[in-house]
């Protein structure tokens, strides 16, 4: 049986490290740096669409 997306966790530490390289006033930097380092995969997928629009 396939594991539900909500049970899988995604670590976004690499994204946060990338965000630190952006200009301090860049919206994507500000948004990523306030996120927790780990989140459910389902939450990650939903937020990733927004992050891509901000990039």
PDBQT receptor file of N, H, CA, C and O in Angstrom, charges set to zero:
ATOM      1  N   UNK A   1       0.839  -1.185   0.000  1.00  0.00    +0.000 N 
ATOM      2  CA  UNK A   1       0.000   0.000   0.000  1.00  0.00    +0.000 C 
ATOM      3  C   UNK A   1       0.881   1.245   0.000  1.00  0.00    +0.000 C 
ATOM      4  O   UNK A   1       1.834   1.330   0.775  1.00  0.00    +0.000 OA
ATOM      5  N   UNK A   2       0.571   2.206  -0.861  1.00  0.00    +0.000 N 
ATOM      6  H   UNK A   2      -0.203   2.136  -1.490  1.00  0.00    +0.000 HD
ATOM      7  CA  UNK A   2       1.378   3.416  -0.981  1.00  0.00    +0.000 C 
ATOM      8  C   UNK A   2       1.212   4.299   0.256  1.00  0.00    +0.000 C 
ATOM      9  O   UNK A   2       0.120   4.431   0.809  1.00  0.00    +0.000 OA
ATOM     10  N   UNK A   3       2.322   4.893   0.666  1.00  0.00    +0.000 N 
ATOM     11  H   UNK A   3       3.208   4.785   0.216  1.00  0.00    +0.000 HD
ATOM     12  CA  UNK A   3       2.296   5.780   1.826  1.00  0.00    +0.000 C 
ATOM     13  C   UNK A   3       1.685   7.118   1.433  1.00  0.00    +0.000 C 
ATOM     14  O   UNK A   3       1.999   7.657   0.371  1.00  0.00    +0.000 OA
ATOM     15  N   UNK A   4       0.829   7.647   2.267  1.00  0.00    +0.000 N 
ATOM     16  H   UNK A   4       0.574   7.209   3.129  1.00  0.00    +0.000 HD
ATOM     17  CA  UNK A   4       0.178   8.933   2.005  1.00  0.00    +0.000 C 
ATOM     18  C   UNK A   4       1.209  10.057   1.970  1.00  0.00    +0.000 C 
ATOM     19  O   UNK A   4       2.205  10.021   2.693  1.00  0.00    +0.000 OA
ATOM     20  N   UNK A   5       0.962  11.052   1.124  1.00  0.00    +0.000 N 
ATOM     21  H   UNK A   5       0.154  11.081   0.536  1.00  0.00    +0.000 HD
ATOM     22  CA  UNK A   5       1.849  12.209   1.053  1.00  0.00    +0.000 C 
ATOM     23  C   UNK A   5       1.950  12.928   2.395  1.00  0.00    +0.000 C 
ATOM     24  O   UNK A   5       3.000  13.476   2.728  1.00  0.00    +0.000 OA
ATOM     25  N   UNK A   6       0.866  12.929   3.165  1.00  0.00    +0.000 N 
ATOM     26  H   UNK A   6       0.012  12.484   2.895  1.00  0.00    +0.000 HD
ATOM     27  CA  UNK A   6       0.878  13.657   4.426  1.00  0.00    +0.000 C 
ATOM     28  C   UNK A   6       1.807  13.020   5.448  1.00  0.00    +0.000 C 
ATOM     29  O   UNK A   6       2.180  13.675   6.422  1.00  0.00    +0.000 OA
ATOM     30  N   UNK A   7       2.188  11.774   5.258  1.00  0.00    +0.000 N 
ATOM     31  H   UNK A   7       1.885  11.243   4.467  1.00  0.00    +0.000 HD
ATOM     32  CA  UNK A   7       3.078  11.101   6.204  1.00  0.00    +0.000 C 
ATOM     33  C   UNK A   7       4.544  11.316   5.851  1.00  0.00    +0.000 C 
ATOM     34  O   UNK A   7       5.419  11.122   6.695  1.00  0.00    +0.000 OA
ATOM     35  N   UNK A   8       4.813  11.704   4.643  1.00  0.00    +0.000 N 
ATOM     36  H   UNK A   8       4.102  11.862   3.957  1.00  0.00    +0.000 HD
ATOM     37  CA  UNK A   8       6.188  11.952   4.218  1.00  0.00    +0.000 C 
ATOM     38  C   UNK A   8       6.575  13.372   4.580  1.00  0.00    +0.000 C 
ATOM     39  O   UNK A   8       5.759  14.291   4.504  1.00  0.00    +0.000 OA
ATOM     40  N   UNK A   9       7.829  13.542   4.973  1.00  0.00    +0.000 N 
ATOM     41  H   UNK A   9       8.491  12.795   5.035  1.00  0.00    +0.000 HD
ATOM     42  CA  UNK A   9       8.343  14.860   5.343  1.00  0.00    +0.000 C 
ATOM     43  C   UNK A   9       9.354  15.328   4.305  1.00  0.00    +0.000 C 
ATOM     44  O   UNK A   9      10.056  14.521   3.696  1.00  0.00    +0.000 OA
ATOM     45  N   UNK A  10       9.420  16.638   4.111  1.00  0.00    +0.000 N 
ATOM     46  H   UNK A  10       8.850  17.294   4.606  1.00  0.00    +0.000 HD
ATOM     47  CA  UNK A  10      10.369  17.248   3.186  1.00  0.00    +0.000 C 
ATOM     48  C   UNK A  10      11.197  18.252   3.977  1.00  0.00    +0.000 C 
ATOM     49  O   UNK A  10      10.653  19.080   4.707  1.00  0.00    +0.000 OA
ATOM     50  N   UNK A  11      12.514  18.171   3.827  1.00  0.00    +0.000 N 
ATOM     51  H   UNK A  11      12.956  17.498   3.234  1.00  0.00    +0.000 HD
ATOM     52  CA  UNK A  11      13.418  19.107   4.478  1.00  0.00    +0.000 C 
ATOM     53  C   UNK A  11      13.758  20.201   3.474  1.00  0.00    +0.000 C 
ATOM     54  O   UNK A  11      14.263  19.921   2.387  1.00  0.00    +0.000 OA
ATOM     55  N   UNK A  12      13.477  21.453   3.844  1.00  0.00    +0.000 N 
ATOM     56  H   UNK A  12      13.067  21.681   4.728  1.00  0.00    +0.000 HD
ATOM     57  CA  UNK A  12      13.726  22.561   2.919  1.00  0.00    +0.000 C 
ATOM     58  C   UNK A  12      14.980  23.357   3.291  1.00  0.00    +0.000 C 
ATOM     59  O   UNK A  12      15.152  24.489   2.839  1.00  0.00    +0.000 OA
ATOM     60  N   UNK A  13      15.836  22.781   4.094  1.00  0.00    +0.000 N 
ATOM     61  H   UNK A  13      15.696  21.861   4.460  1.00  0.00    +0.000 HD
ATOM     62  CA  UNK A  13      17.069  23.478   4.472  1.00  0.00    +0.000 C 
ATOM     63  C   UNK A  13      17.864  23.939   3.242  1.00  0.00    +0.000 C 
ATOM     64  O   UNK A  13      18.351  25.070   3.236  1.00  0.00    +0.000 OA
ATOM     65  N   UNK A  14      18.014  23.106   2.200  1.00  0.00    +0.000 N 
ATOM     66  H   UNK A  14      17.619  22.187   2.205  1.00  0.00    +0.000 HD
ATOM     67  CA  UNK A  14      18.737  23.579   1.001  1.00  0.00    +0.000 C 
ATOM     68  C   UNK A  14      18.067  24.798   0.350  1.00  0.00    +0.000 C 
ATOM     69  O   UNK A  14      18.754  25.679  -0.167  1.00  0.00    +0.000 OA
ATOM     70  N   UNK A  15      16.731  24.848   0.373  1.00  0.00    +0.000 N 
ATOM     71  H   UNK A  15      16.173  24.133   0.792  1.00  0.00    +0.000 HD
ATOM     72  CA  UNK A  15      16.034  26.011  -0.183  1.00  0.00    +0.000 C 
ATOM     73  C   UNK A  15      16.291  27.256   0.653  1.00  0.00    +0.000 C 
ATOM     74  O   UNK A  15      16.452  28.354   0.119  1.00  0.00    +0.000 OA
ATOM     75  N   UNK A  16      16.327  27.075   1.968  1.00  0.00    +0.000 N 
ATOM     76  H   UNK A  16      16.195  26.184   2.401  1.00  0.00    +0.000 HD
ATOM     77  CA  UNK A  16      16.590  28.205   2.854  1.00  0.00    +0.000 C 
ATOM     78  C   UNK A  16      18.020  28.720   2.655  1.00  0.00    +0.000 C 
ATOM     79  O   UNK A  16      18.265  29.925   2.708  1.00  0.00    +0.000 OA
ATOM     80  N   UNK A  17      18.950  27.805   2.429  1.00  0.00    +0.000 N 
ATOM     81  H   UNK A  17      18.751  26.826   2.386  1.00  0.00    +0.000 HD
ATOM     82  CA  UNK A  17      20.336  28.212   2.172  1.00  0.00    +0.000 C 
ATOM     83  C   UNK A  17      20.431  28.988   0.859  1.00  0.00    +0.000 C 
ATOM     84  O   UNK A  17      21.177  29.963   0.761  1.00  0.00    +0.000 OA
ATOM     85  N   UNK A  18      19.676  28.554  -0.143  1.00  0.00    +0.000 N 
ATOM     86  H   UNK A  18      19.070  27.763  -0.063  1.00  0.00    +0.000 HD
ATOM     87  CA  UNK A  18      19.632  29.265  -1.413  1.00  0.00    +0.000 C 
ATOM     88  C   UNK A  18      19.013  30.641  -1.219  1.00  0.00    +0.000 C 
ATOM     89  O   UNK A  18      19.467  31.617  -1.818  1.00  0.00    +0.000 OA
ATOM     90  N   UNK A  19      17.988  30.726  -0.393  1.00  0.00    +0.000 N 
ATOM     91  H   UNK A  19      17.620  29.934   0.093  1.00  0.00    +0.000 HD
ATOM     92  CA  UNK A  19      17.309  31.992  -0.148  1.00  0.00    +0.000 C 
ATOM     93  C   UNK A  19      18.246  33.025   0.466  1.00  0.00    +0.000 C 
ATOM     94  O   UNK A  19      18.115  34.222   0.209  1.00  0.00    +0.000 OA
ATOM     95  N   UNK A  20      19.184  32.563   1.271  1.00  0.00    +0.000 N 
ATOM     96  H   UNK A  20      19.291  31.591   1.479  1.00  0.00    +0.000 HD
ATOM     97  CA  UNK A  20      20.138  33.480   1.899  1.00  0.00    +0.000 C 
ATOM     98  C   UNK A  20      21.033  34.171   0.873  1.00  0.00    +0.000 C 
ATOM     99  O   UNK A  20      21.624  35.210   1.169  1.00  0.00    +0.000 OA
ATOM    100  N   UNK A  21      21.138  33.613  -0.314  1.00  0.00    +0.000 N 
ATOM    101  H   UNK A  21      20.658  32.769  -0.555  1.00  0.00    +0.000 HD
ATOM    102  CA  UNK A  21      21.956  34.199  -1.373  1.00  0.00    +0.000 C 
ATOM    103  C   UNK A  21      21.198  35.270  -2.160  1.00  0.00    +0.000 C 
ATOM    104  O   UNK A  21      21.798  36.018  -2.933  1.00  0.00    +0.000 OA
ATOM    105  N   UNK A  22      19.879  35.342  -1.961  1.00  0.00    +0.000 N 
ATOM    106  H   UNK A  22      19.392  34.735  -1.334  1.00  0.00    +0.000 HD
ATOM    107  CA  UNK A  22      19.070  36.357  -2.640  1.00  0.00    +0.000 C 
ATOM    108  C   UNK A  22      19.225  37.697  -1.923  1.00  0.00    +0.000 C 
ATOM    109  O   UNK A  22      19.689  37.752  -0.784  1.00  0.00    +0.000 OA
ATOM    110  N   UNK A  23      18.838  38.762  -2.594  1.00  0.00    +0.000 N 
ATOM    111  H   UNK A  23      18.461  38.718  -3.519  1.00  0.00    +0.000 HD
ATOM    112  CA  UNK A  23      18.872  40.086  -1.978  1.00  0.00    +0.000 C 
ATOM    113  C   UNK A  23      17.993  40.082  -0.726  1.00  0.00    +0.000 C 
ATOM    114  O   UNK A  23      16.967  39.402  -0.681  1.00  0.00    +0.000 OA
ATOM    115  N   UNK A  24      18.402  40.840   0.280  1.00  0.00    +0.000 N 
ATOM    116  H   UNK A  24      19.235  41.392   0.243  1.00  0.00    +0.000 HD
ATOM    117  CA  UNK A  24      17.694  40.831   1.557  1.00  0.00    +0.000 C 
ATOM    118  C   UNK A  24      16.229  41.237   1.445  1.00  0.00    +0.000 C 
ATOM    119  O   UNK A  24      15.411  40.802   2.255  1.00  0.00    +0.000 OA
ATOM    120  N   UNK A  25      15.884  42.054   0.466  1.00  0.00    +0.000 N 
ATOM    121  H   UNK A  25      16.549  42.407  -0.192  1.00  0.00    +0.000 HD
ATOM    122  CA  UNK A  25      14.495  42.488   0.331  1.00  0.00    +0.000 C 
ATOM    123  C   UNK A  25      13.694  41.636  -0.658  1.00  0.00    +0.000 C 
ATOM    124  O   UNK A  25      12.542  41.959  -0.946  1.00  0.00    +0.000 OA
ATOM    125  N   UNK A  26      14.273  40.569  -1.178  1.00  0.00    +0.000 N 
ATOM    126  H   UNK A  26      15.209  40.306  -0.944  1.00  0.00    +0.000 HD
ATOM    127  CA  UNK A  26      13.566  39.695  -2.127  1.00  0.00    +0.000 C 
ATOM    128  C   UNK A  26      12.453  38.961  -1.376  1.00  0.00    +0.000 C 
ATOM    129  O   UNK A  26      12.687  38.375  -0.319  1.00  0.00    +0.000 OA
ATOM    130  N   UNK A  27      11.249  39.001  -1.930  1.00  0.00    +0.000 N 
ATOM    131  H   UNK A  27      11.059  39.478  -2.788  1.00  0.00    +0.000 HD
ATOM    132  CA  UNK A  27      10.089  38.399  -1.277  1.00  0.00    +0.000 C 
ATOM    133  C   UNK A  27      10.285  36.907  -1.051  1.00  0.00    +0.000 C 
ATOM    134  O   UNK A  27       9.922  36.396   0.008  1.00  0.00    +0.000 OA
ATOM    135  N   UNK A  28      10.850  36.201  -2.019  1.00  0.00    +0.000 N 
ATOM    136  H   UNK A  28      11.145  36.616  -2.880  1.00  0.00    +0.000 HD
ATOM    137  CA  UNK A  28      11.047  34.762  -1.874  1.00  0.00    +0.000 C 
ATOM    138  C   UNK A  28      11.965  34.459  -0.694  1.00  0.00    +0.000 C 
ATOM    139  O   UNK A  28      11.726  33.511   0.053  1.00  0.00    +0.000 OA
ATOM    140  N   UNK A  29      13.002  35.253  -0.526  1.00  0.00    +0.000 N 
ATOM    141  H   UNK A  29      13.197  36.024  -1.133  1.00  0.00    +0.000 HD
ATOM    142  CA  UNK A  29      13.910  35.073   0.618  1.00  0.00    +0.000 C 
ATOM    143  C   UNK A  29      13.133  35.215   1.929  1.00  0.00    +0.000 C 
ATOM    144  O   UNK A  29      13.238  34.375   2.824  1.00  0.00    +0.000 OA
ATOM    145  N   UNK A  30      12.365  36.274   2.023  1.00  0.00    +0.000 N 
ATOM    146  H   UNK A  30      12.279  36.956   1.297  1.00  0.00    +0.000 HD
ATOM    147  CA  UNK A  30      11.614  36.537   3.245  1.00  0.00    +0.000 C 
ATOM    148  C   UNK A  30      10.625  35.420   3.555  1.00  0.00    +0.000 C 
ATOM    149  O   UNK A  30      10.472  35.029   4.712  1.00  0.00    +0.000 OA
ATOM    150  N   UNK A  31       9.961  34.910   2.541  1.00  0.00    +0.000 N 
ATOM    151  H   UNK A  31      10.084  35.228   1.601  1.00  0.00    +0.000 HD
ATOM    152  CA  UNK A  31       8.963  33.857   2.725  1.00  0.00    +0.000 C 
ATOM    153  C   UNK A  31       9.632  32.542   3.143  1.00  0.00    +0.000 C 
ATOM    154  O   UNK A  31       9.192  31.899   4.096  1.00  0.00    +0.000 OA
ATOM    155  N   UNK A  32      10.678  32.150   2.444  1.00  0.00    +0.000 N 
ATOM    156  H   UNK A  32      11.035  32.673   1.670  1.00  0.00    +0.000 HD
ATOM    157  CA  UNK A  32      11.334  30.872   2.754  1.00  0.00    +0.000 C 
ATOM    158  C   UNK A  32      11.980  30.866   4.137  1.00  0.00    +0.000 C 
ATOM    159  O   UNK A  32      11.954  29.845   4.825  1.00  0.00    +0.000 OA
ATOM    160  N   UNK A  33      12.548  31.974   4.544  1.00  0.00    +0.000 N 
ATOM    161  H   UNK A  33      12.569  32.803   3.986  1.00  0.00    +0.000 HD
ATOM    162  CA  UNK A  33      13.263  31.999   5.815  1.00  0.00    +0.000 C 
ATOM    163  C   UNK A  33      12.341  31.901   7.031  1.00  0.00    +0.000 C 
ATOM    164  O   UNK A  33      12.807  31.572   8.122  1.00  0.00    +0.000 OA
ATOM    165  N   UNK A  34      11.061  32.174   6.872  1.00  0.00    +0.000 N 
ATOM    166  H   UNK A  34      10.683  32.442   5.986  1.00  0.00    +0.000 HD
ATOM    167  CA  UNK A  34      10.139  32.023   8.004  1.00  0.00    +0.000 C 
ATOM    168  C   UNK A  34       9.483  30.640   8.054  1.00  0.00    +0.000 C 
ATOM    169  O   UNK A  34       8.780  30.319   9.012  1.00  0.00    +0.000 OA
ATOM    170  N   UNK A  35       9.711  29.832   7.030  1.00  0.00    +0.000 N 
ATOM    171  H   UNK A  35      10.282  30.092   6.252  1.00  0.00    +0.000 HD
ATOM    172  CA  UNK A  35       9.142  28.480   7.000  1.00  0.00    +0.000 C 
ATOM    173  C   UNK A  35       9.934  27.558   7.923  1.00  0.00    +0.000 C 
ATOM    174  O   UNK A  35      11.130  27.763   8.132  1.00  0.00    +0.000 OA
ATOM    175  N   UNK A  36       9.268  26.545   8.473  1.00  0.00    +0.000 N 
ATOM    176  H   UNK A  36       8.297  26.379   8.303  1.00  0.00    +0.000 HD
ATOM    177  CA  UNK A  36      10.012  25.538   9.244  1.00  0.00    +0.000 C 
ATOM    178  C   UNK A  36      10.908  24.734   8.314  1.00  0.00    +0.000 C 
ATOM    179  O   UNK A  36      10.621  24.628   7.122  1.00  0.00    +0.000 OA
ATOM    180  N   UNK A  37      11.989  24.166   8.839  1.00  0.00    +0.000 N 
ATOM    181  H   UNK A  37      12.223  24.252   9.807  1.00  0.00    +0.000 HD
ATOM    182  CA  UNK A  37      12.914  23.409   7.985  1.00  0.00    +0.000 C 
ATOM    183  C   UNK A  37      12.304  22.115   7.469  1.00  0.00    +0.000 C 
ATOM    184  O   UNK A  37      12.744  21.594   6.445  1.00  0.00    +0.000 OA
ATOM    185  N   UNK A  38      11.305  21.590   8.155  1.00  0.00    +0.000 N 
ATOM    186  H   UNK A  38      10.948  22.014   8.987  1.00  0.00    +0.000 HD
ATOM    187  CA  UNK A  38      10.678  20.343   7.734  1.00  0.00    +0.000 C 
ATOM    188  C   UNK A  38       9.165  20.517   7.726  1.00  0.00    +0.000 C 
ATOM    189  O   UNK A  38       8.588  21.110   8.638  1.00  0.00    +0.000 OA
ATOM    190  N   UNK A  39       8.527  19.985   6.668  1.00  0.00    +0.000 N 
ATOM    191  H   UNK A  39       8.996  19.504   5.927  1.00  0.00    +0.000 HD
ATOM    192  CA  UNK A  39       7.074  20.056   6.556  1.00  0.00    +0.000 C 
ATOM    193  C   UNK A  39       6.560  18.819   5.844  1.00  0.00    +0.000 C 
ATOM    194  O   UNK A  39       7.320  18.097   5.198  1.00  0.00    +0.000 OA
ATOM    195  N   UNK A  40       5.265  18.583   5.969  1.00  0.00    +0.000 N 
ATOM    196  H   UNK A  40       4.648  19.169   6.494  1.00  0.00    +0.000 HD
ATOM    197  CA  UNK A  40       4.645  17.463   5.261  1.00  0.00    +0.000 C 
ATOM    198  C   UNK A  40       4.787  17.673   3.759  1.00  0.00    +0.000 C 
ATOM    199  O   UNK A  40       4.775  18.805   3.278  1.00  0.00    +0.000 OA
ATOM    200  N   UNK A  41       4.920  16.581   3.030  1.00  0.00    +0.000 N 
ATOM    201  H   UNK A  41       4.930  15.661   3.421  1.00  0.00    +0.000 HD
ATOM    202  CA  UNK A  41       5.086  16.656   1.580  1.00  0.00    +0.000 C 
ATOM    203  C   UNK A  41       3.900  17.357   0.913  1.00  0.00    +0.000 C 
ATOM    204  O   UNK A  41       4.076  18.111  -0.044  1.00  0.00    +0.000 OA
ATOM    205  N   UNK A  42       2.711  17.108   1.417  1.00  0.00    +0.000 N 
ATOM    206  H   UNK A  42       2.568  16.495   2.194  1.00  0.00    +0.000 HD
ATOM    207  CA  UNK A  42       1.517  17.733   0.847  1.00  0.00    +0.000 C 
ATOM    208  C   UNK A  42       1.584  19.260   0.995  1.00  0.00    +0.000 C 
ATOM    209  O   UNK A  42       1.245  19.991   0.065  1.00  0.00    +0.000 OA
ATOM    210  N   UNK A  43       2.018  19.729   2.153  1.00  0.00    +0.000 N 
ATOM    211  H   UNK A  43       2.294  19.135   2.908  1.00  0.00    +0.000 HD
ATOM    212  CA  UNK A  43       2.174  21.167   2.394  1.00  0.00    +0.000 C 
ATOM    213  C   UNK A  43       3.271  21.741   1.496  1.00  0.00    +0.000 C 
ATOM    214  O   UNK A  43       3.127  22.837   0.953  1.00  0.00    +0.000 OA
ATOM    215  N   UNK A  44       4.362  20.998   1.344  1.00  0.00    +0.000 N 
ATOM    216  H   UNK A  44       4.479  20.108   1.784  1.00  0.00    +0.000 HD
ATOM    217  CA  UNK A  44       5.471  21.426   0.495  1.00  0.00    +0.000 C 
ATOM    218  C   UNK A  44       5.010  21.634  -0.943  1.00  0.00    +0.000 C 
ATOM    219  O   UNK A  44       5.334  22.649  -1.560  1.00  0.00    +0.000 OA
ATOM    220  N   UNK A  45       4.265  20.687  -1.471  1.00  0.00    +0.000 N 
ATOM    221  H   UNK A  45       4.002  19.862  -0.970  1.00  0.00    +0.000 HD
ATOM    222  CA  UNK A  45       3.792  20.784  -2.858  1.00  0.00    +0.000 C 
ATOM    223  C   UNK A  45       2.898  22.007  -3.034  1.00  0.00    +0.000 C 
ATOM    224  O   UNK A  45       3.008  22.724  -4.028  1.00  0.00    +0.000 OA
ATOM    225  N   UNK A  46       2.024  22.240  -2.079  1.00  0.00    +0.000 N 
ATOM    226  H   UNK A  46       1.934  21.657  -1.271  1.00  0.00    +0.000 HD
ATOM    227  CA  UNK A  46       1.127  23.391  -2.164  1.00  0.00    +0.000 C 
ATOM    228  C   UNK A  46       1.909  24.703  -2.113  1.00  0.00    +0.000 C 
ATOM    229  O   UNK A  46       1.618  25.628  -2.872  1.00  0.00    +0.000 OA
ATOM    230  N   UNK A  47       2.894  24.789  -1.227  1.00  0.00    +0.000 N 
ATOM    231  H   UNK A  47       3.130  24.038  -0.611  1.00  0.00    +0.000 HD
ATOM    232  CA  UNK A  47       3.671  26.018  -1.087  1.00  0.00    +0.000 C 
ATOM    233  C   UNK A  47       4.651  26.208  -2.243  1.00  0.00    +0.000 C 
ATOM    234  O   UNK A  47       4.944  27.343  -2.618  1.00  0.00    +0.000 OA
ATOM    235  N   UNK A  48       5.152  25.133  -2.803  1.00  0.00    +0.000 N 
ATOM    236  H   UNK A  48       4.914  24.211  -2.498  1.00  0.00    +0.000 HD
ATOM    237  CA  UNK A  48       6.133  25.229  -3.885  1.00  0.00    +0.000 C 
ATOM    238  C   UNK A  48       5.568  25.991  -5.081  1.00  0.00    +0.000 C 
ATOM    239  O   UNK A  48       6.302  26.719  -5.749  1.00  0.00    +0.000 OA
ATOM    240  N   UNK A  49       4.291  25.836  -5.356  1.00  0.00    +0.000 N 
ATOM    241  H   UNK A  49       3.695  25.244  -4.813  1.00  0.00    +0.000 HD
ATOM    242  CA  UNK A  49       3.674  26.576  -6.454  1.00  0.00    +0.000 C 
ATOM    243  C   UNK A  49       3.746  28.074  -6.216  1.00  0.00    +0.000 C 
ATOM    244  O   UNK A  49       4.013  28.839  -7.142  1.00  0.00    +0.000 OA
ATOM    245  N   UNK A  50       3.514  28.491  -5.000  1.00  0.00    +0.000 N 
ATOM    246  H   UNK A  50       3.297  27.869  -4.248  1.00  0.00    +0.000 HD
ATOM    247  CA  UNK A  50       3.621  29.916  -4.649  1.00  0.00    +0.000 C 
ATOM    248  C   UNK A  50       5.063  30.371  -4.743  1.00  0.00    +0.000 C 
ATOM    249  O   UNK A  50       5.347  31.431  -5.301  1.00  0.00    +0.000 OA
ATOM    250  N   UNK A  51       5.976  29.580  -4.201  1.00  0.00    +0.000 N 
ATOM    251  H   UNK A  51       5.745  28.719  -3.748  1.00  0.00    +0.000 HD
ATOM    252  CA  UNK A  51       7.408  29.944  -4.230  1.00  0.00    +0.000 C 
ATOM    253  C   UNK A  51       7.903  30.118  -5.661  1.00  0.00    +0.000 C 
ATOM    254  O   UNK A  51       8.698  31.014  -5.944  1.00  0.00    +0.000 OA
ATOM    255  N   UNK A  52       7.432  29.261  -6.560  1.00  0.00    +0.000 N 
ATOM    256  H   UNK A  52       6.787  28.532  -6.330  1.00  0.00    +0.000 HD
ATOM    257  CA  UNK A  52       7.849  29.373  -7.963  1.00  0.00    +0.000 C 
ATOM    258  C   UNK A  52       7.356  30.682  -8.586  1.00  0.00    +0.000 C 
ATOM    259  O   UNK A  52       8.048  31.289  -9.404  1.00  0.00    +0.000 OA
ATOM    260  N   UNK A  53       6.177  31.102  -8.198  1.00  0.00    +0.000 N 
ATOM    261  H   UNK A  53       5.615  30.609  -7.533  1.00  0.00    +0.000 HD
ATOM    262  CA  UNK A  53       5.644  32.367  -8.721  1.00  0.00    +0.000 C 
ATOM    263  C   UNK A  53       6.435  33.570  -8.199  1.00  0.00    +0.000 C 
ATOM    264  O   UNK A  53       6.537  34.595  -8.873  1.00  0.00    +0.000 OA
ATOM    265  N   UNK A  54       6.986  33.435  -7.008  1.00  0.00    +0.000 N 
ATOM    266  H   UNK A  54       6.903  32.602  -6.461  1.00  0.00    +0.000 HD
ATOM    267  CA  UNK A  54       7.747  34.528  -6.418  1.00  0.00    +0.000 C 
ATOM    268  C   UNK A  54       9.188  34.587  -6.940  1.00  0.00    +0.000 C 
ATOM    269  O   UNK A  54       9.857  35.612  -6.811  1.00  0.00    +0.000 OA
ATOM    270  N   UNK A  55       9.655  33.494  -7.524  1.00  0.00    +0.000 N 
ATOM    271  H   UNK A  55       9.111  32.662  -7.629  1.00  0.00    +0.000 HD
ATOM    272  CA  UNK A  55      11.046  33.418  -7.971  1.00  0.00    +0.000 C 
ATOM    273  C   UNK A  55      11.339  34.357  -9.122  1.00  0.00    +0.000 C 
ATOM    274  O   UNK A  55      12.470  34.405  -9.607  1.00  0.00    +0.000 OA
TER     275      UNK A  55
